[in-house]
């Protein structure tokens, strides 16, 4: 093998290792936030109205703990 071919093999192996490392770190965590808003309106006499609004925020952290 020539020096050029050896260098290509080393670079290919290095790129593959870095890609595997990046994929492993990138896929090891998952953060999700979900917001649910419920609104209810009830009209009364005249110009007066009642609005009931609830908001629920849920959060999930699926990252790997080391």
Beta strands, then each sheet from edge to edge (+ up, - down):
strand 1: 31-43
strand 2: 49-61
sheet 1: 1+ 2-
end
